[in-house]
């Protein structure tokens, strides 16, 4: 069962599918690859094209189980992502503001 998914940048954007016993990697456009993920996901880490953060969030949220986490790197560069997190009552987020920022988001329900 997958325990974590990572979306990280550079072109092409790889998606790492980390499982409890093995690991696999998919390459290609992360916006397309994230559609292929299956839930439930315990934790996801987003570090990709900053303009795509809200799209990744919207695609990942239905897959992340209640109590699951979404971490995003360089969030100080993505004000629309911060707004999406802070206006969604199903989410609770802690922002680490050192460097370029890190958001740690709990899906409450």
C-alpha positions in Angstrom: 0.0 0.0 0.0 1.4 3.4 -0.9 2.5 5.5 2.1 3.8 8.5 0.3 4.0 10.3 -3.0 6.4 12.9 -4.0 6.0 15.4 -6.8 9.2 17.2 -7.5 10.5 19.4 -10.2 12.8 19.6 -13.2 11.7 18.6 -16.6 10.5 16.0 -17.1 8.8 16.0 -13.6 9.2 12.6 -11.9 6.6 11.2 -9.6 8.1 8.9 -6.9 5.7 6.2 -5.7 7.2 5.0 -2.4 5.6 1.8 -1.1 6.2 -0.1 2.2 8.3 -2.7 0.5 9.4 -1.4 -2.9 9.8 1.8 -4.8 9.0 2.8 -8.4 9.3 6.0 -10.4 7.1 7.5 -13.2 8.4 10.2 -15.5 6.5 12.7 -17.6 4.4 15.8 -17.0 3.6 15.8 -13.3 0.1 17.3 -14.0 -0.7 14.2 -16.0 1.2 11.7 -13.8 -0.6 12.9 -10.6 -3.9 11.9 -12.2 -2.7 8.3 -12.3 -2.1 8.1 -8.5 -4.4 5.9 -6.5 -5.4 6.5 -2.9 -5.5 6.4 0.0 -2.3 8.4 0.4 -0.9 9.1 3.9 1.5 11.8 2.9 2.5 13.8 -0.2 5.3 16.2 -0.9 5.0 18.9 -3.6 8.2 20.5 -5.0 7.5 21.2 -8.6 6.5 24.1 -10.9 5.1 26.7 -8.6 2.3 27.7 -11.0 1.0 24.1 -10.7 0.8 23.9 -6.9 -3.0 24.6 -6.7 -3.6 22.0 -9.5 -1.6 19.4 -7.6 -3.4 20.2 -4.4 -6.8 19.8 -6.1 -5.8 16.5 -7.6 -4.2 15.1 -4.4 -6.8 16.1 -1.9 -9.4 13.5 -2.9 -6.6 10.8 -2.6 -5.2 11.9 0.8 -6.9 10.2 3.6 -8.3 12.1 6.6 -5.4 12.6 9.0 -3.0 12.5 6.0 -0.4 15.2 5.3 0.5 17.3 2.3 3.9 19.1 2.5 4.9 21.7 0.0 8.3 23.3 -0.5 9.0 27.0 -1.6 5.5 28.1 -0.6 6.6 31.7 -0.1 6.7 31.9 -3.9 3.1 30.6 -4.3 0.5 33.0 -2.8 -2.4 31.3 -4.6 -1.4 27.9 -3.0 -1.3 29.6 0.5 -4.8 31.1 -0.2 -6.1 27.6 -1.3 -4.8 26.1 2.0 -6.0 28.8 4.3 -9.5 29.1 2.9 -10.3 25.4 2.9 -12.0 24.4 6.3 -11.0 20.7 5.8 -7.3 21.7 6.1 -5.1 22.9 8.8 -1.7 24.2 7.9 1.5 25.2 9.7 3.9 27.4 7.7 7.6 27.3 8.3 8.8 30.7 6.9 12.6 30.2 7.0 14.2 30.1 3.5 11.6 29.8 0.8 9.0 28.4 3.1 7.5 25.0 3.8 3.8 24.3 4.3 2.7 21.2 6.4 -1.0 20.6 5.9 -3.2 18.2 7.7 -6.4 17.0 6.0 -8.8 17.0 8.9 -11.7 15.4 7.0 
